[in-house]
Amino acid sequence: MEKNDNGRLGKWALTLGDFVLLHASFLLALKIQGSRVDDPFLIYFVSLAGIVTFYLFDLYSDCRRKRIKHLLYPLMIALFIFQIFLQVAGSFEKSFLFLQNHQLLLVAFVAQCILIIAFRLAVWYIALLNTGKNNVLIIAKDEDESLHMANKFLNHTEGWFNVEGFLSAENTRQLEKHLSNIDSVVIGSGLPKAITDDIMSICTEKGKEILIVPEMYELFISVAKTQQIDDMLVFSIQPPKMSKSSLLAKRIFDITVALSILILTSPIFLLFSILIPATSRGPAFYKQERIGLRGERYNIYKFRSMKQDAEKLTGPTLAIDHDPRITKVGHLLRATRIDELPQIINVLKGEMSIVGPRPEREFFIHQFTRQVPNYLYRLTVKPGITGLAQVLGNYTTTVEDKLRYDLMYVRNYSLTMDIKILLQTIRVVLQRDQAQGVKTEQHKHQFRMLGTK
């Protein structure tokens, strides 16, 4: 309970710091411009609007162990969107004289970029000094899984973790003697419950942090409600079911956003409708059967980014890095996610949502269902153009990890979450590394296998 209180206190402190700096930037801009505002409370109101913008860009989640680019990209985008909002508001609302001074708003924007970015970097660096450079021990079901997890920690970089080695599930009895120089123990998925319980018991006794990759059912438990049956404690896990009002609100949100995007991007539609067939044989658009809500089939629309009949010889296969089937224009389309833009039509037809688990082909669904339990659970909501797995993961994120994000979305859906995911998609589009294909090679690292002779 104390840690939760500290976490909430940290978020309030961060919010207060942002509010003070937003307010100070406007006062500084007024001083530089030699201007004054008739209603001082307007500045407070505008600063509060900035805080709401930051919240929608998920800037008040725990910054510890984040990559620095995942901290700075959304912050810069949020400040830019906030600036556009103020400029537009000043143009439409003539009573807000303060917002009609576009030069003043620009000076304030520069001040905000300097002050708030410096503040956020200072908070991030202090967190790194206090909780960074943790020595990590990985425990997984086999060596391949251990190496896969170790690569995740190494790719995270930024000095948060130092992988000391890994221990196989068969050697967990030797865990205690290896903990002297370990700060955190990572438990992979798929371990027998008895082994996981023993690891957690030992780590708790020795005061070591536990990082656990959750099993699918544990994601449901995280949102379960406790009930008492006689003197027995039970978790109540309800099947995911959106109320009629939530379904209506989501549909209104989908139509509003889809129509807005369609109008704003109509020049892009026109450009690539001409450019794609002009640079490679075949039409600009293509459609492909996907599986949607409750297993219903529908045709998804996309800009063609591969050569015509790319899968004629290979059959259904995922794109890889430097895939020779991708056209020159296709590389641009995939890097910017513009190839997904025609799915706006699917949203307007009611086959998809703006936000939801990404739709998949039947061939891969059968394949993934054999590999991953509960994969079909993601079909309980409409598929989306973007989703939680897309903003928190990469194109190369494993099926299991993507499913974890999808299940988190299904269990925790809210309209606010949809808005936050939609806004965070802007960051993903700008980060080209998140749109790369499946890796054909992985860097191999040498780690110590503990518990062996």
C-alpha positions, 0 to 999 in steps of 0.5 A: 500500500505504501508503494502505491501511495508513493507512486500516486504521490510521484504522479501528483508531483510530476503533474504539479511540476508540469503545471507550474512550468506551463504557467511559468512559460506563458508568464515568461512569454508575456514578459518578453512580449511586453504584453498583459492578459486581462483575465489572469485565470485564463492562463491557469485554464490554458495550463490545465488544458496542457495537463489534459493533453499530457495525460492523453499522451500517457505522460503520467505513467511511471517513467522508471525503466523507460527508454529515453526516446519513449519519454521525449518523443511523446512529450515533444508531440504533446507539446506540438499538438498543444500548441496547434490547439491553442493557435486554432482556439485563438482563431475561433474564439475571439473573446480570448485575446491572449490566444490570438497573439500567435507570436506570444504563443510561439515564444511560450512554446519554445519556453515549454520545450526547454523547461519541461523537457529539462524537468522531465529529463532530470526526473528520469535521470534521478530515477536512473540513479536511484533504481537503475543498473539492476543486476538481473538473473533470468529464470526460464524454461530453456536456454532459447527462452532465456536468450530471447528474454536476455535480448529484450533487456539488452535492447532496452539499454539506457543503463537500467539493467545488467544481465548477470546470467540465467538459470534453467528451471531444473536448477532453481534449487541452487537459486539462493546461493546465486542471489548475493549480487542480484537485484532482480529476478526475472521469471519467464512464462511456462514454468510449472506453478510449483517452481514459480512459487518456490522462486517467488518465496525465496526472492521475497525472503531475500528482499529481491525484486521479482519481474514476472512475465504473466501467464494469460489467465493472470492478466484476467486476475489483475482486474478481478474483483474479490468476493467472499463465499462463506469464509472462502476468498474467491476472485470473480472474473467476468467475461468481457462485455461492453455495455450498450452505452459503451458500444454506442460511444465507441461507434460514435468515436469511430465514425467521427475519427474516421471521417475526420481522418478521411477528409484530412488525408484525402490528398494522400489517398489521391497521391498514392492512388497515382504513385503506386500503379505508376511505379509497380505493376498492379492496382493501388489498393488491394483487399485481403480476407481477415477474421474480425469480431466473433470470427466473422470474415471480411475484406480489409483494404490497404495500399499495396506495398508489395509486388503484385501476387507477392504470395503466389509462390510462397503462400501466406508469410509474414514480412521480414527485414529487407523483404524483396517483395516490398516495392520502393514505394512500399517501404515508405508506405510501411515505414509511415504506416500509410499502407493501413490508411484505407482501413478507414473504409472498414471502420465506416462500414462497421467491420473494424474500430479505430482502436482494437487488436490488429486483424489477422488472416485465418491461416495465421490464426490457426497457426497461432491458436496451436502455439498460444492458448487463449489466442481467440479471446482477442476476437471478442472485440472488433479489430482495430487500425491501431491498438495497445500492442502496436503502441507498446510493442513493435512489428517484431514483437512475438505473438505471445507478447502481442496477445498479452497487450491485446488481452489487457486492452480487452479487459481494461477497455475505456473510451479514454484508453482509445483516445490515448492509444490513438494519440500515442500512434502518432509517436509510433508512426514517427519511430520507424524502428517500430515498423520493421519486419520480422528479424531474420537474424538476432544478435547473439550474446554470451551469458553465464549459465548459472547452476551448471558445472 
